[in-house]
């Protein structure tokens, strides 16, 4: 599958169109005292979902995760 492109919608909010629907990638800081430390916390929200499927520490890792999901779905459909 070709490389995915994220479209910036707002500060820390991106939409990633894929053949399986549009994923959202959002930068939400981890709450204080959560044990995850401060800094970025990129949430990956699947098409039609309101709750995050996963969280990654960087946007790059979040995009790789979405790419892996899409590639895996394509392989499963063969």
C-alpha positions as CSV (number, residue, x, y, z in Angstrom):
1,X,0.0,0.0,0.0
2,X,1.2,3.5,-0.7
3,X,2.4,5.7,2.1
4,X,-0.5,7.4,4.0
5,X,-0.7,11.1,4.3
6,X,-2.1,13.0,7.3
7,X,-4.3,16.1,6.8
8,X,-3.9,18.6,9.6
9,X,-7.3,19.7,10.9
10,X,-6.2,21.6,13.9
11,X,-3.5,21.9,16.5
12,X,-2.5,18.3,17.4
13,X,-5.4,16.8,15.3
14,X,-5.0,15.0,12.0
15,X,-7.2,12.9,9.8
16,X,-5.7,10.0,7.8
17,X,-7.8,8.9,4.9
18,X,-7.4,5.2,4.1
19,X,-9.3,2.7,1.9
20,X,-10.9,1.4,5.1
21,X,-12.1,4.8,6.3
22,X,-10.7,7.9,7.9
23,X,-8.5,7.4,11.0
24,X,-8.0,10.3,13.5
25,X,-4.6,10.9,15.2
26,X,-4.8,13.3,18.1
27,X,-2.1,14.6,20.4
28,X,-3.5,14.5,24.0
29,X,-1.1,15.0,26.9
30,X,-1.1,12.3,29.4
31,X,-2.8,13.3,32.7
32,X,-0.6,14.2,35.6
33,X,-0.1,11.3,38.0
34,X,-1.1,8.7,35.3
35,X,2.3,7.1,35.4
36,X,2.9,7.8,31.7
37,X,4.9,11.0,32.3
38,X,4.4,14.3,30.6
39,X,4.8,14.9,26.9
40,X,2.9,13.9,23.8
41,X,0.5,11.0,23.8
42,X,-0.8,10.4,20.3
43,X,-4.2,8.6,20.2
44,X,-5.3,6.6,17.2
45,X,-9.0,6.5,16.7
46,X,-10.5,4.2,14.1
47,X,-13.2,5.0,11.5
48,X,-16.6,5.4,13.1
49,X,-15.1,5.1,16.6
50,X,-15.2,7.6,19.5
51,X,-12.7,5.8,21.8
52,X,-9.0,5.5,21.0
53,X,-7.8,2.1,19.7
54,X,-4.2,2.7,20.7
55,X,-1.7,5.4,21.9
56,X,1.8,6.0,20.8
57,X,4.5,8.4,22.1
58,X,5.2,10.0,18.7
59,X,3.2,11.0,15.6
60,X,5.5,9.0,13.4
61,X,4.8,5.8,15.5
62,X,1.1,6.6,15.3
63,X,1.2,6.9,11.5
64,X,3.2,3.6,11.3
65,X,0.5,1.9,13.4
66,X,-2.3,3.1,11.1
67,X,-0.2,1.9,8.1
68,X,0.3,-1.5,9.7
69,X,-3.5,-1.8,10.4
70,X,-4.3,-0.9,6.7
71,X,-1.6,-3.3,5.3
72,X,-2.8,-6.1,7.6
73,X,-6.5,-5.6,6.6
74,X,-5.4,-5.7,2.9
75,X,-3.5,-8.9,3.4
76,X,-6.4,-10.5,5.3
77,X,-8.8,-9.7,2.4
78,X,-6.7,-11.7,-0.1
